[in-house]
Amino acid sequence: MKQSRWMSLVEAVTNVLVGYGVAVATQWAVFPLFGLHATLQQNLVIGLIFTAVSLVRSYLLRRAFEAWRVKAPAAAAPTALCHRCSTTDVPQNSPAPSFR
């Protein structure tokens, strides 16, 4: 089943909102380890900037993979099955393949 653009956006937004909370908490804990001291407000703004970038990235990747998924089955479909060995594109009167 194909995922609609709207559901791709809903999934991306949900993923990014959860990620935003994790990012801000991680920044709050990790920044001091590297000598970076940001206020809570600064951490929230930094998190929002990265969240916006992440939202766009997530949506574009989802759409690219959805387009790839929709196109892939037609290109990957076998054209014929060999009655002896179940491999594709082998004429029925050819000898069975040898595996060494």
N, C-alpha and C positions, 0 to 999 in steps of 0.2 A: 504494500500500500504506500502510495506517495504521500509525503508530508507536505502540507500546504505552507506557503510563505508565512502566513499568519502564525501557524503553530511553530514554525522555525523561530520566529521572533519571540513568541511566548517562552519557548524553551531557553533561548539565549538570554532573555531578560531575567528569568528565574535563576539560571545558572550564575549570571553576573551579580545579581543582588546577594545571593548567598556568598559568592566569592568576595564581594565588597566587605562584608562583615569579617570574613576570615582575613582579608588583606589588612584591614585597619588594626585588628587584634595582633596580627603578626608584626606589622610595622611598630606598634606600641611596644612589643616585647623585644624586637630585634634591633631597631635603630640604636638604642643606647649601647648595645654590644659593639657597635662600630663608631661610637663617639658622636652620633647624630642625636640631637635633642630637639624634638619637635613637640609643640603643644598638641593637645587633642584636636583643636580646630585645624591646625596644619596637617595632622595625620588624616583627618576627614577629607580635606581638600585634595591632598595627594591621592588618597584612595579614590575620590571621585574622578580625577583625571585618568587614572589607570583603569577605572571601571568603564569610562566612556570608550577608551581604546579597546578594551576587552570585549565590550558589547559589539562594536563594529566588527572586530576580528572574528568573534564567535559566529555572528550572523552570516558573514561572507563565507567562512569555511563551511558552515552548515549547508548553504545554498550550493556551493561548489561540489560538495560531496553528494548532495541530493541529485544534482545534474549528472554527475559521474555514475551514480547508482542507476539512474533511469536509463542511461545510454549503454551501460556495461552488459546487461543481459542479452541484448540483441547482437552485440559484437561477439560475445563469448558462446553463443548457442552453437552446438555441434551441427554440422550439415548432414552427416550420415554416420551411422554406427555399423561397425564391422560385426557381422553375425558370429564370428569365431572368438574375437578377443575384446569386444566392446570398446575399441579405440575409435577415434573419429577420423573421417576422411580417408578410409582405407577401402578400396574397391573389394567387392565380395569375392572376386576370383583370384586375388593375390594371396601368396602364402602367408601363413601366420608369422608375426614378427619373432625374431630370435632375440632373447635377452641374455647377454653375456656379462 
